[in-house]
């Protein structure tokens, strides 16, 4: 193409040119926001407090662990006390001395172990005292007084440290100790208090019989007879020989008639006097022997009656003690089983609560994370769609501008060509 033709095709700078307009990005419309559900609103509202909730859950778990450690240490301490009590009871029951049980009661004063130690000490002392009454009265009475002191300590102990069976047994044994000491009025009062407090207790019927026994004078008289009895020393029993007596002397001489000579060897009066003396002596010895035998029989009967009464009372106490011990052991086992079950249930409930709290927190965290991820994905998708739409619109506008430019250039070329042709024709 010649230079002239090129000059003709050059656009005229004096004419306004159709310059392409700058492309404007379209406004991206925001996607409609979906309304949150109640649970999502709750999770969203709790999200700022997630750290606090986590700390509370951790504190609760630590508290449960600390409680378990405390319970374990407490049960361990209790087991040491009960083991010491069991060993002391085993030793003292075989020796008859309650020093070990008394030491346990003193060492753990104010505990249920001390109460049981005092109760067992009183049982041993009461049984020992009743057994010694027939052989050594002073020691027997002293042992019963010690038993009374031990039972009184159990009666005075706080109700939270003893079961109703232990309280009833201590009250009954205290009354029995008073009765054994001859204090019938005090014993009767204690028995009546026992019946009034526990009319349906296992020992209630025995207490009613005891009230009747303490109200009868013959038992008080029997006790006083036994208490005031003193053994009489009568010396050796008489032998078969007749004790020597003073001789009545010789008979006075009797003047006989003249020529009358008394018969030689006629000692009838002398033999009669000797027979009388022998009979009187034998009668006196017989009376003394009968009195000694009667006193001995009476003493033996009193001792036998007291021994039989003591044996029956001891057997009754043993039977009652065995029944009460069994009931106390059964109740203790039931209480321990219930306590263990309650502790296990509480531990399980606490663990379930902790697990649920942890699961709820994990679910909340997961729901929050899922929602955040979903929101982010939705936002990214919306942004991508907006970008694609903008790019498509921009591309469309660019194509339109190019087409317009081509058309303008074509029109300009035709105009130039037409002008050139006109110029050539001229």
Buried (B, 14 or more C-beta within 10 A) or exposed (E): EEEEEEEBBEEEEEEEEBEEEEBEEEEEEEEEEEEEEEEBEEBEEBBEEBEEBBEEBEEBBEEBEEBBEEBEEEEEEEEEBBEBBEEBBEBBBEEEBBEBBBBBBEEBBEBBBBBBBBBBBBBBBBBBBBBBBBEEBEBBBBBBBBBBBBBBBBBEBEEEBBBBBBBBBBBBBBBBBBBBBBBBEBBBBBBBBBBEEBEEBBBBEBBBEBBEBBEEEEBBEBBEEBEEBEEEEEEEEBEEEEEEEEEEEEEEEEEEEEEEEEEEEEEEEEEEBBEEBEEEBEEEBEEBEEEBEEEEEEBEEBBEEBBEBBEEBBEEBEEBBEBBBEBBEEBBEEEEEEEEEEBEEBBEEBEEBBEEBBEEBEEBBEBBEEBEEEEEEEEEEBEEEBEEBBEEBBEEBEEEBEEEBEEEEEEBEEEBEEEBEEEEEE
